[in-house]
Amino acid sequence: MTLPGLITRIRRNHGLEHATVHVLSRRHSRLAVVGRSDWNGFTLYGPLDTIAVNRAADEALQRLRQGGSNLAVHPRCGTVLATTGLLTGLAAFLAITLDSSGSPRRFRWEVIPIAVLAATVAAILAQPLGLLLQERYTVSGDPGSLEIKQISRYSLGNLTVHRIETTQ
């Protein structure tokens, strides 16, 4: 398989993972689940019923096929978290280390409020930017020939894990 083909598979599985979590979230208001996608499917970690996961994955795939590509983007995705972490860290670093002319400065406690403000503004801007990056680069709302092959459940200690395998 070529690298572009592999990336397409991961993006489609990532989109189906998000769509499945959206469907599950609508049915379970206090859903606490983490997902991870790869080229063969995705894994959900959290206290979920296997029948509910199966139904949600099937519905999610159907809705993506019917044009519900908005389901592929999720506000709590790692892409948004990584974008927020990167931008807030960089904003705080620059606020602390550079003066208003862009020249390096020695650390002084007085710059902490400026760093906090810079990080806060960066966090606010990171949300829409992270969603945009997610939509363009890390997920696909077009499932193409994606099919759910199998859903299996297992436990890691007290943690319930569901593996959703796909074919394309």
Chimera marker file (.cmm) of the C-alpha trace (Angstrom):
<marker_set name="trace">
<marker id="1" x="0.000" y="0.000" z="0.000" r="1" g="1" b="0" radius="0.5"/>
<marker id="2" x="1.229" y="3.483" z="-0.833" r="1" g="1" b="0" radius="0.5"/>
<marker id="3" x="1.702" y="6.183" z="1.799" r="1" g="1" b="0" radius="0.5"/>
<marker id="4" x="-1.172" y="8.327" z="0.403" r="1" g="1" b="0" radius="0.5"/>
<marker id="5" x="-3.448" y="5.256" z="0.489" r="1" g="1" b="0" radius="0.5"/>
<marker id="6" x="-2.457" y="4.542" z="4.079" r="1" g="1" b="0" radius="0.5"/>
<marker id="7" x="-3.120" y="8.141" z="5.106" r="1" g="1" b="0" radius="0.5"/>
<marker id="8" x="-6.538" y="8.062" z="3.406" r="1" g="1" b="0" radius="0.5"/>
<marker id="9" x="-7.441" y="4.911" z="5.351" r="1" g="1" b="0" radius="0.5"/>
<marker id="10" x="-6.385" y="6.475" z="8.651" r="1" g="1" b="0" radius="0.5"/>
<marker id="11" x="-8.313" y="9.694" z="7.914" r="1" g="1" b="0" radius="0.5"/>
<marker id="12" x="-11.475" y="7.750" z="7.010" r="1" g="1" b="0" radius="0.5"/>
<marker id="13" x="-11.253" y="5.601" z="10.132" r="1" g="1" b="0" radius="0.5"/>
<marker id="14" x="-10.619" y="8.720" z="12.216" r="1" g="1" b="0" radius="0.5"/>
<marker id="15" x="-13.728" y="10.328" z="10.693" r="1" g="1" b="0" radius="0.5"/>
<marker id="16" x="-15.805" y="7.220" z="11.429" r="1" g="1" b="0" radius="0.5"/>
<marker id="17" x="-14.434" y="7.164" z="14.990" r="1" g="1" b="0" radius="0.5"/>
<marker id="18" x="-15.580" y="10.756" z="15.538" r="1" g="1" b="0" radius="0.5"/>
<marker id="19" x="-18.954" y="10.138" z="13.909" r="1" g="1" b="0" radius="0.5"/>
<marker id="20" x="-19.453" y="7.079" z="16.149" r="1" g="1" b="0" radius="0.5"/>
<marker id="21" x="-18.595" y="9.131" z="19.252" r="1" g="1" b="0" radius="0.5"/>
<marker id="22" x="-21.041" y="11.849" z="18.137" r="1" g="1" b="0" radius="0.5"/>
<marker id="23" x="-23.837" y="9.255" z="17.782" r="1" g="1" b="0" radius="0.5"/>
<marker id="24" x="-22.962" y="7.676" z="21.147" r="1" g="1" b="0" radius="0.5"/>
<marker id="25" x="-22.851" y="11.122" z="22.811" r="1" g="1" b="0" radius="0.5"/>
<marker id="26" x="-26.370" y="11.907" z="21.649" r="1" g="1" b="0" radius="0.5"/>
<marker id="27" x="-27.604" y="8.686" z="23.212" r="1" g="1" b="0" radius="0.5"/>
<marker id="28" x="-25.534" y="8.881" z="26.427" r="1" g="1" b="0" radius="0.5"/>
<marker id="29" x="-25.353" y="12.394" z="27.850" r="1" g="1" b="0" radius="0.5"/>
<marker id="30" x="-22.459" y="11.678" z="30.220" r="1" g="1" b="0" radius="0.5"/>
<marker id="31" x="-20.314" y="9.735" z="27.803" r="1" g="1" b="0" radius="0.5"/>
<marker id="32" x="-16.677" y="9.381" z="28.830" r="1" g="1" b="0" radius="0.5"/>
<marker id="33" x="-14.777" y="7.736" z="26.019" r="1" g="1" b="0" radius="0.5"/>
<marker id="34" x="-11.402" y="8.043" z="24.320" r="1" g="1" b="0" radius="0.5"/>
<marker id="35" x="-10.712" y="6.902" z="20.771" r="1" g="1" b="0" radius="0.5"/>
<marker id="36" x="-7.643" y="6.084" z="18.709" r="1" g="1" b="0" radius="0.5"/>
<marker id="37" x="-7.641" y="5.438" z="14.972" r="1" g="1" b="0" radius="0.5"/>
<marker id="38" x="-5.253" y="3.595" z="12.684" r="1" g="1" b="0" radius="0.5"/>
<marker id="39" x="-5.257" y="2.154" z="9.161" r="1" g="1" b="0" radius="0.5"/>
<marker id="40" x="-7.241" y="-0.959" z="10.197" r="1" g="1" b="0" radius="0.5"/>
<marker id="41" x="-10.013" y="0.728" z="12.180" r="1" g="1" b="0" radius="0.5"/>
<marker id="42" x="-10.318" y="2.413" z="15.536" r="1" g="1" b="0" radius="0.5"/>
<marker id="43" x="-10.463" y="1.629" z="19.237" r="1" g="1" b="0" radius="0.5"/>
<marker id="44" x="-12.809" y="3.104" z="21.830" r="1" g="1" b="0" radius="0.5"/>
<marker id="45" x="-11.826" y="3.083" z="25.504" r="1" g="1" b="0" radius="0.5"/>
<marker id="46" x="-14.637" y="3.559" z="28.000" r="1" g="1" b="0" radius="0.5"/>
<marker id="47" x="-17.655" y="1.971" z="29.693" r="1" g="1" b="0" radius="0.5"/>
<marker id="48" x="-19.711" y="1.194" z="26.601" r="1" g="1" b="0" radius="0.5"/>
<marker id="49" x="-22.162" y="-1.559" z="25.761" r="1" g="1" b="0" radius="0.5"/>
<marker id="50" x="-21.081" y="-3.557" z="22.692" r="1" g="1" b="0" radius="0.5"/>
<marker id="51" x="-24.549" y="-3.476" z="21.135" r="1" g="1" b="0" radius="0.5"/>
<marker id="52" x="-24.610" y="0.316" z="21.542" r="1" g="1" b="0" radius="0.5"/>
<marker id="53" x="-21.170" y="0.605" z="19.907" r="1" g="1" b="0" radius="0.5"/>
<marker id="54" x="-22.266" y="-1.618" z="17.022" r="1" g="1" b="0" radius="0.5"/>
<marker id="55" x="-25.449" y="0.382" z="16.410" r="1" g="1" b="0" radius="0.5"/>
<marker id="56" x="-23.647" y="3.711" z="16.715" r="1" g="1" b="0" radius="0.5"/>
<marker id="57" x="-20.867" y="2.700" z="14.312" r="1" g="1" b="0" radius="0.5"/>
<marker id="58" x="-23.405" y="1.441" z="11.755" r="1" g="1" b="0" radius="0.5"/>
<marker id="59" x="-25.474" y="4.623" z="12.052" r="1" g="1" b="0" radius="0.5"/>
<marker id="60" x="-22.365" y="6.803" z="11.875" r="1" g="1" b="0" radius="0.5"/>
<marker id="61" x="-21.186" y="5.117" z="8.686" r="1" g="1" b="0" radius="0.5"/>
<marker id="62" x="-24.639" y="5.441" z="7.145" r="1" g="1" b="0" radius="0.5"/>
<marker id="63" x="-24.868" y="9.121" z="8.054" r="1" g="1" b="0" radius="0.5"/>
<marker id="64" x="-21.395" y="9.825" z="6.647" r="1" g="1" b="0" radius="0.5"/>
<marker id="65" x="-22.437" y="8.126" z="3.404" r="1" g="1" b="0" radius="0.5"/>
<marker id="66" x="-25.571" y="10.312" z="3.298" r="1" g="1" b="0" radius="0.5"/>
<marker id="67" x="-23.493" y="13.490" z="3.440" r="1" g="1" b="0" radius="0.5"/>
<marker id="68" x="-23.150" y="14.003" z="7.195" r="1" g="1" b="0" radius="0.5"/>
<marker id="69" x="-19.456" y="14.849" z="6.905" r="1" g="1" b="0" radius="0.5"/>
<marker id="70" x="-19.783" y="17.305" z="9.811" r="1" g="1" b="0" radius="0.5"/>
<marker id="71" x="-19.897" y="14.253" z="12.114" r="1" g="1" b="0" radius="0.5"/>
<marker id="72" x="-16.252" y="13.528" z="11.250" r="1" g="1" b="0" radius="0.5"/>
<marker id="73" x="-15.040" y="16.623" z="13.128" r="1" g="1" b="0" radius="0.5"/>
<marker id="74" x="-15.054" y="16.511" z="16.938" r="1" g="1" b="0" radius="0.5"/>
<marker id="75" x="-14.175" y="19.385" z="19.306" r="1" g="1" b="0" radius="0.5"/>
<marker id="76" x="-12.371" y="17.117" z="21.789" r="1" g="1" b="0" radius="0.5"/>
<marker id="77" x="-10.090" y="15.533" z="19.193" r="1" g="1" b="0" radius="0.5"/>
<marker id="78" x="-6.380" y="15.257" z="19.888" r="1" g="1" b="0" radius="0.5"/>
<marker id="79" x="-5.758" y="17.555" z="16.917" r="1" g="1" b="0" radius="0.5"/>
<marker id="80" x="-7.529" y="20.390" z="18.750" r="1" g="1" b="0" radius="0.5"/>
<marker id="81" x="-5.728" y="19.585" z="21.998" r="1" g="1" b="0" radius="0.5"/>
<marker id="82" x="-2.325" y="19.480" z="20.285" r="1" g="1" b="0" radius="0.5"/>
<marker id="83" x="-3.028" y="22.758" z="18.460" r="1" g="1" b="0" radius="0.5"/>
<marker id="84" x="-4.052" y="24.392" z="21.742" r="1" g="1" b="0" radius="0.5"/>
<marker id="85" x="-0.977" y="23.094" z="23.571" r="1" g="1" b="0" radius="0.5"/>
<marker id="86" x="1.381" y="24.214" z="20.838" r="1" g="1" b="0" radius="0.5"/>
<marker id="87" x="-0.102" y="27.699" z="20.437" r="1" g="1" b="0" radius="0.5"/>
<marker id="88" x="-0.474" y="28.443" z="24.153" r="1" g="1" b="0" radius="0.5"/>
<marker id="89" x="3.035" y="27.215" z="24.940" r="1" g="1" b="0" radius="0.5"/>
<marker id="90" x="4.523" y="29.223" z="22.090" r="1" g="1" b="0" radius="0.5"/>
<marker id="91" x="2.547" y="32.350" z="23.019" r="1" g="1" b="0" radius="0.5"/>
<marker id="92" x="3.643" y="32.166" z="26.657" r="1" g="1" b="0" radius="0.5"/>
<marker id="93" x="7.258" y="31.493" z="25.665" r="1" g="1" b="0" radius="0.5"/>
<marker id="94" x="7.349" y="34.451" z="23.282" r="1" g="1" b="0" radius="0.5"/>
<marker id="95" x="5.666" y="36.751" z="25.806" r="1" g="1" b="0" radius="0.5"/>
<marker id="96" x="8.236" y="35.838" z="28.444" r="1" g="1" b="0" radius="0.5"/>
<marker id="97" x="11.349" y="35.883" z="26.270" r="1" g="1" b="0" radius="0.5"/>
<marker id="98" x="10.770" y="38.768" z="23.824" r="1" g="1" b="0" radius="0.5"/>
<marker id="99" x="10.203" y="42.442" z="24.521" r="1" g="1" b="0" radius="0.5"/>
<marker id="100" x="7.835" y="44.621" z="22.475" r="1" g="1" b="0" radius="0.5"/>
<marker id="101" x="10.504" y="45.196" z="19.809" r="1" g="1" b="0" radius="0.5"/>
<marker id="102" x="11.034" y="41.445" z="19.358" r="1" g="1" b="0" radius="0.5"/>
<marker id="103" x="14.422" y="41.437" z="21.063" r="1" g="1" b="0" radius="0.5"/>
<marker id="104" x="15.316" y="38.838" z="23.714" r="1" g="1" b="0" radius="0.5"/>
<marker id="105" x="14.889" y="39.905" z="27.329" r="1" g="1" b="0" radius="0.5"/>
<marker id="106" x="15.864" y="38.536" z="30.702" r="1" g="1" b="0" radius="0.5"/>
<marker id="107" x="13.077" y="36.878" z="32.647" r="1" g="1" b="0" radius="0.5"/>
<marker id="108" x="11.231" y="39.128" z="35.090" r="1" g="1" b="0" radius="0.5"/>
<marker id="109" x="8.190" y="38.232" z="37.164" r="1" g="1" b="0" radius="0.5"/>
<marker id="110" x="6.342" y="41.253" z="35.809" r="1" g="1" b="0" radius="0.5"/>
<marker id="111" x="5.897" y="39.540" z="32.421" r="1" g="1" b="0" radius="0.5"/>
<marker id="112" x="3.838" y="36.649" z="33.860" r="1" g="1" b="0" radius="0.5"/>
<marker id="113" x="0.474" y="38.480" z="33.420" r="1" g="1" b="0" radius="0.5"/>
<marker id="114" x="1.416" y="39.188" z="29.788" r="1" g="1" b="0" radius="0.5"/>
<marker id="115" x="2.317" y="35.523" z="29.277" r="1" g="1" b="0" radius="0.5"/>
<marker id="116" x="-1.004" y="34.405" z="30.796" r="1" g="1" b="0" radius="0.5"/>
<marker id="117" x="-2.899" y="36.832" z="28.565" r="1" g="1" b="0" radius="0.5"/>
<marker id="118" x="-0.974" y="35.671" z="25.477" r="1" g="1" b="0" radius="0.5"/>
<marker id="119" x="-1.660" y="32.020" z="26.319" r="1" g="1" b="0" radius="0.5"/>
<marker id="120" x="-5.359" y="32.739" z="26.892" r="1" g="1" b="0" radius="0.5"/>
<marker id="121" x="-5.726" y="34.510" z="23.552" r="1" g="1" b="0" radius="0.5"/>
<marker id="122" x="-3.853" y="31.655" z="21.869" r="1" g="1" b="0" radius="0.5"/>
<marker id="123" x="-6.182" y="29.093" z="23.495" r="1" g="1" b="0" radius="0.5"/>
<marker id="124" x="-9.231" y="30.967" z="22.212" r="1" g="1" b="0" radius="0.5"/>
<marker id="125" x="-7.815" y="31.110" z="18.676" r="1" g="1" b="0" radius="0.5"/>
<marker id="126" x="-6.645" y="27.489" z="18.811" r="1" g="1" b="0" radius="0.5"/>
<marker id="127" x="-10.159" y="26.009" z="18.969" r="1" g="1" b="0" radius="0.5"/>
<marker id="128" x="-11.324" y="27.083" z="15.497" r="1" g="1" b="0" radius="0.5"/>
<marker id="129" x="-7.833" y="26.567" z="14.072" r="1" g="1" b="0" radius="0.5"/>
<marker id="130" x="-7.664" y="23.040" z="15.524" r="1" g="1" b="0" radius="0.5"/>
<marker id="131" x="-11.082" y="22.215" z="14.062" r="1" g="1" b="0" radius="0.5"/>
<marker id="132" x="-9.948" y="23.511" z="10.667" r="1" g="1" b="0" radius="0.5"/>
<marker id="133" x="-6.703" y="21.486" z="10.798" r="1" g="1" b="0" radius="0.5"/>
<marker id="134" x="-8.685" y="18.428" z="11.828" r="1" g="1" b="0" radius="0.5"/>
<marker id="135" x="-11.169" y="18.817" z="8.974" r="1" g="1" b="0" radius="0.5"/>
<marker id="136" x="-8.481" y="19.386" z="6.341" r="1" g="1" b="0" radius="0.5"/>
<marker id="137" x="-5.729" y="17.030" z="7.456" r="1" g="1" b="0" radius="0.5"/>
<marker id="138" x="-6.535" y="14.449" z="10.138" r="1" g="1" b="0" radius="0.5"/>
<marker id="139" x="-10.085" y="13.249" z="9.366" r="1" g="1" b="0" radius="0.5"/>
<marker id="140" x="-12.188" y="12.542" z="6.302" r="1" g="1" b="0" radius="0.5"/>
<marker id="141" x="-15.956" y="12.918" z="6.208" r="1" g="1" b="0" radius="0.5"/>
<marker id="142" x="-16.023" y="10.854" z="3.012" r="1" g="1" b="0" radius="0.5"/>
<marker id="143" x="-16.038" y="7.168" z="3.981" r="1" g="1" b="0" radius="0.5"/>
<marker id="144" x="-15.479" y="6.029" z="0.394" r="1" g="1" b="0" radius="0.5"/>
<marker id="145" x="-15.584" y="2.222" z="0.334" r="1" g="1" b="0" radius="0.5"/>
<marker id="146" x="-15.119" y="1.912" z="4.108" r="1" g="1" b="0" radius="0.5"/>
<marker id="147" x="-16.944" y="-1.051" z="5.663" r="1" g="1" b="0" radius="0.5"/>
<marker id="148" x="-17.151" y="-2.232" z="9.260" r="1" g="1" b="0" radius="0.5"/>
<marker id="149" x="-15.623" y="-5.689" z="9.333" r="1" g="1" b="0" radius="0.5"/>
<marker id="150" x="-15.878" y="-6.617" z="13.008" r="1" g="1" b="0" radius="0.5"/>
<marker id="151" x="-16.420" y="-5.162" z="16.461" r="1" g="1" b="0" radius="0.5"/>
<marker id="152" x="-14.830" y="-6.876" z="19.420" r="1" g="1" b="0" radius="0.5"/>
<marker id="153" x="-14.824" y="-6.139" z="23.122" r="1" g="1" b="0" radius="0.5"/>
<marker id="154" x="-12.169" y="-6.868" z="25.717" r="1" g="1" b="0" radius="0.5"/>
<marker id="155" x="-11.000" y="-5.559" z="29.059" r="1" g="1" b="0" radius="0.5"/>
<marker id="156" x="-7.777" y="-4.008" z="30.239" r="1" g="1" b="0" radius="0.5"/>
<marker id="157" x="-8.199" y="-4.318" z="33.989" r="1" g="1" b="0" radius="0.5"/>
<marker id="158" x="-11.299" y="-2.236" z="34.764" r="1" g="1" b="0" radius="0.5"/>
<marker id="159" x="-11.247" y="-0.515" z="31.375" r="1" g="1" b="0" radius="0.5"/>
<marker id="160" x="-13.670" y="-1.650" z="28.661" r="1" g="1" b="0" radius="0.5"/>
<marker id="161" x="-12.177" y="-1.573" z="25.170" r="1" g="1" b="0" radius="0.5"/>
<marker id="162" x="-13.978" y="-1.917" z="21.828" r="1" g="1" b="0" radius="0.5"/>
<marker id="163" x="-11.994" y="-2.515" z="18.656" r="1" g="1" b="0" radius="0.5"/>
<marker id="164" x="-13.817" y="-1.610" z="15.447" r="1" g="1" b="0" radius="0.5"/>
<marker id="165" x="-12.037" y="-3.168" z="12.486" r="1" g="1" b="0" radius="0.5"/>
<marker id="166" x="-12.707" y="-1.826" z="9.013" r="1" g="1" b="0" radius="0.5"/>
<marker id="167" x="-11.948" y="-2.720" z="5.421" r="1" g="1" b="0" radius="0.5"/>
<marker id="168" x="-11.649" y="-0.395" z="2.454" r="1" g="1" b="0" radius="0.5"/>
<link id1="1" id2="2" r="1" g="1" b="0" radius="0.2"/>
<link id1="2" id2="3" r="1" g="1" b="0" radius="0.2"/>
<link id1="3" id2="4" r="1" g="1" b="0" radius="0.2"/>
<link id1="4" id2="5" r="1" g="1" b="0" radius="0.2"/>
<link id1="5" id2="6" r="1" g="1" b="0" radius="0.2"/>
<link id1="6" id2="7" r="1" g="1" b="0" radius="0.2"/>
<link id1="7" id2="8" r="1" g="1" b="0" radius="0.2"/>
<link id1="8" id2="9" r="1" g="1" b="0" radius="0.2"/>
<link id1="9" id2="10" r="1" g="1" b="0" radius="0.2"/>
<link id1="10" id2="11" r="1" g="1" b="0" radius="0.2"/>
<link id1="11" id2="12" r="1" g="1" b="0" radius="0.2"/>
<link id1="12" id2="13" r="1" g="1" b="0" radius="0.2"/>
<link id1="13" id2="14" r="1" g="1" b="0" radius="0.2"/>
<link id1="14" id2="15" r="1" g="1" b="0" radius="0.2"/>
<link id1="15" id2="16" r="1" g="1" b="0" radius="0.2"/>
<link id1="16" id2="17" r="1" g="1" b="0" radius="0.2"/>
<link id1="17" id2="18" r="1" g="1" b="0" radius="0.2"/>
<link id1="18" id2="19" r="1" g="1" b="0" radius="0.2"/>
<link id1="19" id2="20" r="1" g="1" b="0" radius="0.2"/>
<link id1="20" id2="21" r="1" g="1" b="0" radius="0.2"/>
<link id1="21" id2="22" r="1" g="1" b="0" radius="0.2"/>
<link id1="22" id2="23" r="1" g="1" b="0" radius="0.2"/>
<link id1="23" id2="24" r="1" g="1" b="0" radius="0.2"/>
<link id1="24" id2="25" r="1" g="1" b="0" radius="0.2"/>
<link id1="25" id2="26" r="1" g="1" b="0" radius="0.2"/>
<link id1="26" id2="27" r="1" g="1" b="0" radius="0.2"/>
<link id1="27" id2="28" r="1" g="1" b="0" radius="0.2"/>
<link id1="28" id2="29" r="1" g="1" b="0" radius="0.2"/>
<link id1="29" id2="30" r="1" g="1" b="0" radius="0.2"/>
<link id1="30" id2="31" r="1" g="1" b="0" radius="0.2"/>
<link id1="31" id2="32" r="1" g="1" b="0" radius="0.2"/>
<link id1="32" id2="33" r="1" g="1" b="0" radius="0.2"/>
<link id1="33" id2="34" r="1" g="1" b="0" radius="0.2"/>
<link id1="34" id2="35" r="1" g="1" b="0" radius="0.2"/>
<link id1="35" id2="36" r="1" g="1" b="0" radius="0.2"/>
<link id1="36" id2="37" r="1" g="1" b="0" radius="0.2"/>
<link id1="37" id2="38" r="1" g="1" b="0" radius="0.2"/>
<link id1="38" id2="39" r="1" g="1" b="0" radius="0.2"/>
<link id1="39" id2="40" r="1" g="1" b="0" radius="0.2"/>
<link id1="40" id2="41" r="1" g="1" b="0" radius="0.2"/>
<link id1="41" id2="42" r="1" g="1" b="0" radius="0.2"/>
<link id1="42" id2="43" r="1" g="1" b="0" radius="0.2"/>
<link id1="43" id2="44" r="1" g="1" b="0" radius="0.2"/>
<link id1="44" id2="45" r="1" g="1" b="0" radius="0.2"/>
<link id1="45" id2="46" r="1" g="1" b="0" radius="0.2"/>
<link id1="46" id2="47" r="1" g="1" b="0" radius="0.2"/>
<link id1="47" id2="48" r="1" g="1" b="0" radius="0.2"/>
<link id1="48" id2="49" r="1" g="1" b="0" radius="0.2"/>
<link id1="49" id2="50" r="1" g="1" b="0" radius="0.2"/>
<link id1="50" id2="51" r="1" g="1" b="0" radius="0.2"/>
<link id1="51" id2="52" r="1" g="1" b="0" radius="0.2"/>
<link id1="52" id2="53" r="1" g="1" b="0" radius="0.2"/>
<link id1="53" id2="54" r="1" g="1" b="0" radius="0.2"/>
<link id1="54" id2="55" r="1" g="1" b="0" radius="0.2"/>
<link id1="55" id2="56" r="1" g="1" b="0" radius="0.2"/>
<link id1="56" id2="57" r="1" g="1" b="0" radius="0.2"/>
<link id1="57" id2="58" r="1" g="1" b="0" radius="0.2"/>
<link id1="58" id2="59" r="1" g="1" b="0" radius="0.2"/>
<link id1="59" id2="60" r="1" g="1" b="0" radius="0.2"/>
<link id1="60" id2="61" r="1" g="1" b="0" radius="0.2"/>
<link id1="61" id2="62" r="1" g="1" b="0" radius="0.2"/>
<link id1="62" id2="63" r="1" g="1" b="0" radius="0.2"/>
<link id1="63" id2="64" r="1" g="1" b="0" radius="0.2"/>
<link id1="64" id2="65" r="1" g="1" b="0" radius="0.2"/>
<link id1="65" id2="66" r="1" g="1" b="0" radius="0.2"/>
<link id1="66" id2="67" r="1" g="1" b="0" radius="0.2"/>
<link id1="67" id2="68" r="1" g="1" b="0" radius="0.2"/>
<link id1="68" id2="69" r="1" g="1" b="0" radius="0.2"/>
<link id1="69" id2="70" r="1" g="1" b="0" radius="0.2"/>
<link id1="70" id2="71" r="1" g="1" b="0" radius="0.2"/>
<link id1="71" id2="72" r="1" g="1" b="0" radius="0.2"/>
<link id1="72" id2="73" r="1" g="1" b="0" radius="0.2"/>
<link id1="73" id2="74" r="1" g="1" b="0" radius="0.2"/>
<link id1="74" id2="75" r="1" g="1" b="0" radius="0.2"/>
<link id1="75" id2="76" r="1" g="1" b="0" radius="0.2"/>
<link id1="76" id2="77" r="1" g="1" b="0" radius="0.2"/>
<link id1="77" id2="78" r="1" g="1" b="0" radius="0.2"/>
<link id1="78" id2="79" r="1" g="1" b="0" radius="0.2"/>
<link id1="79" id2="80" r="1" g="1" b="0" radius="0.2"/>
<link id1="80" id2="81" r="1" g="1" b="0" radius="0.2"/>
<link id1="81" id2="82" r="1" g="1" b="0" radius="0.2"/>
<link id1="82" id2="83" r="1" g="1" b="0" radius="0.2"/>
<link id1="83" id2="84" r="1" g="1" b="0" radius="0.2"/>
<link id1="84" id2="85" r="1" g="1" b="0" radius="0.2"/>
<link id1="85" id2="86" r="1" g="1" b="0" radius="0.2"/>
<link id1="86" id2="87" r="1" g="1" b="0" radius="0.2"/>
<link id1="87" id2="88" r="1" g="1" b="0" radius="0.2"/>
<link id1="88" id2="89" r="1" g="1" b="0" radius="0.2"/>
<link id1="89" id2="90" r="1" g="1" b="0" radius="0.2"/>
<link id1="90" id2="91" r="1" g="1" b="0" radius="0.2"/>
<link id1="91" id2="92" r="1" g="1" b="0" radius="0.2"/>
<link id1="92" id2="93" r="1" g="1" b="0" radius="0.2"/>
<link id1="93" id2="94" r="1" g="1" b="0" radius="0.2"/>
<link id1="94" id2="95" r="1" g="1" b="0" radius="0.2"/>
<link id1="95" id2="96" r="1" g="1" b="0" radius="0.2"/>
<link id1="96" id2="97" r="1" g="1" b="0" radius="0.2"/>
<link id1="97" id2="98" r="1" g="1" b="0" radius="0.2"/>
<link id1="98" id2="99" r="1" g="1" b="0" radius="0.2"/>
<link id1="99" id2="100" r="1" g="1" b="0" radius="0.2"/>
<link id1="100" id2="101" r="1" g="1" b="0" radius="0.2"/>
<link id1="101" id2="102" r="1" g="1" b="0" radius="0.2"/>
<link id1="102" id2="103" r="1" g="1" b="0" radius="0.2"/>
<link id1="103" id2="104" r="1" g="1" b="0" radius="0.2"/>
<link id1="104" id2="105" r="1" g="1" b="0" radius="0.2"/>
<link id1="105" id2="106" r="1" g="1" b="0" radius="0.2"/>
<link id1="106" id2="107" r="1" g="1" b="0" radius="0.2"/>
<link id1="107" id2="108" r="1" g="1" b="0" radius="0.2"/>
<link id1="108" id2="109" r="1" g="1" b="0" radius="0.2"/>
<link id1="109" id2="110" r="1" g="1" b="0" radius="0.2"/>
<link id1="110" id2="111" r="1" g="1" b="0" radius="0.2"/>
<link id1="111" id2="112" r="1" g="1" b="0" radius="0.2"/>
<link id1="112" id2="113" r="1" g="1" b="0" radius="0.2"/>
<link id1="113" id2="114" r="1" g="1" b="0" radius="0.2"/>
<link id1="114" id2="115" r="1" g="1" b="0" radius="0.2"/>
<link id1="115" id2="116" r="1" g="1" b="0" radius="0.2"/>
<link id1="116" id2="117" r="1" g="1" b="0" radius="0.2"/>
<link id1="117" id2="118" r="1" g="1" b="0" radius="0.2"/>
<link id1="118" id2="119" r="1" g="1" b="0" radius="0.2"/>
<link id1="119" id2="120" r="1" g="1" b="0" radius="0.2"/>
<link id1="120" id2="121" r="1" g="1" b="0" radius="0.2"/>
<link id1="121" id2="122" r="1" g="1" b="0" radius="0.2"/>
<link id1="122" id2="123" r="1" g="1" b="0" radius="0.2"/>
<link id1="123" id2="124" r="1" g="1" b="0" radius="0.2"/>
<link id1="124" id2="125" r="1" g="1" b="0" radius="0.2"/>
<link id1="125" id2="126" r="1" g="1" b="0" radius="0.2"/>
<link id1="126" id2="127" r="1" g="1" b="0" radius="0.2"/>
<link id1="127" id2="128" r="1" g="1" b="0" radius="0.2"/>
<link id1="128" id2="129" r="1" g="1" b="0" radius="0.2"/>
<link id1="129" id2="130" r="1" g="1" b="0" radius="0.2"/>
<link id1="130" id2="131" r="1" g="1" b="0" radius="0.2"/>
<link id1="131" id2="132" r="1" g="1" b="0" radius="0.2"/>
<link id1="132" id2="133" r="1" g="1" b="0" radius="0.2"/>
<link id1="133" id2="134" r="1" g="1" b="0" radius="0.2"/>
<link id1="134" id2="135" r="1" g="1" b="0" radius="0.2"/>
<link id1="135" id2="136" r="1" g="1" b="0" radius="0.2"/>
<link id1="136" id2="137" r="1" g="1" b="0" radius="0.2"/>
<link id1="137" id2="138" r="1" g="1" b="0" radius="0.2"/>
<link id1="138" id2="139" r="1" g="1" b="0" radius="0.2"/>
<link id1="139" id2="140" r="1" g="1" b="0" radius="0.2"/>
<link id1="140" id2="141" r="1" g="1" b="0" radius="0.2"/>
<link id1="141" id2="142" r="1" g="1" b="0" radius="0.2"/>
<link id1="142" id2="143" r="1" g="1" b="0" radius="0.2"/>
<link id1="143" id2="144" r="1" g="1" b="0" radius="0.2"/>
<link id1="144" id2="145" r="1" g="1" b="0" radius="0.2"/>
<link id1="145" id2="146" r="1" g="1" b="0" radius="0.2"/>
<link id1="146" id2="147" r="1" g="1" b="0" radius="0.2"/>
<link id1="147" id2="148" r="1" g="1" b="0" radius="0.2"/>
<link id1="148" id2="149" r="1" g="1" b="0" radius="0.2"/>
<link id1="149" id2="150" r="1" g="1" b="0" radius="0.2"/>
<link id1="150" id2="151" r="1" g="1" b="0" radius="0.2"/>
<link id1="151" id2="152" r="1" g="1" b="0" radius="0.2"/>
<link id1="152" id2="153" r="1" g="1" b="0" radius="0.2"/>
<link id1="153" id2="154" r="1" g="1" b="0" radius="0.2"/>
<link id1="154" id2="155" r="1" g="1" b="0" radius="0.2"/>
<link id1="155" id2="156" r="1" g="1" b="0" radius="0.2"/>
<link id1="156" id2="157" r="1" g="1" b="0" radius="0.2"/>
<link id1="157" id2="158" r="1" g="1" b="0" radius="0.2"/>
<link id1="158" id2="159" r="1" g="1" b="0" radius="0.2"/>
<link id1="159" id2="160" r="1" g="1" b="0" radius="0.2"/>
<link id1="160" id2="161" r="1" g="1" b="0" radius="0.2"/>
<link id1="161" id2="162" r="1" g="1" b="0" radius="0.2"/>
<link id1="162" id2="163" r="1" g="1" b="0" radius="0.2"/>
<link id1="163" id2="164" r="1" g="1" b="0" radius="0.2"/>
<link id1="164" id2="165" r="1" g="1" b="0" radius="0.2"/>
<link id1="165" id2="166" r="1" g="1" b="0" radius="0.2"/>
<link id1="166" id2="167" r="1" g="1" b="0" radius="0.2"/>
<link id1="167" id2="168" r="1" g="1" b="0" radius="0.2"/>
</marker_set>
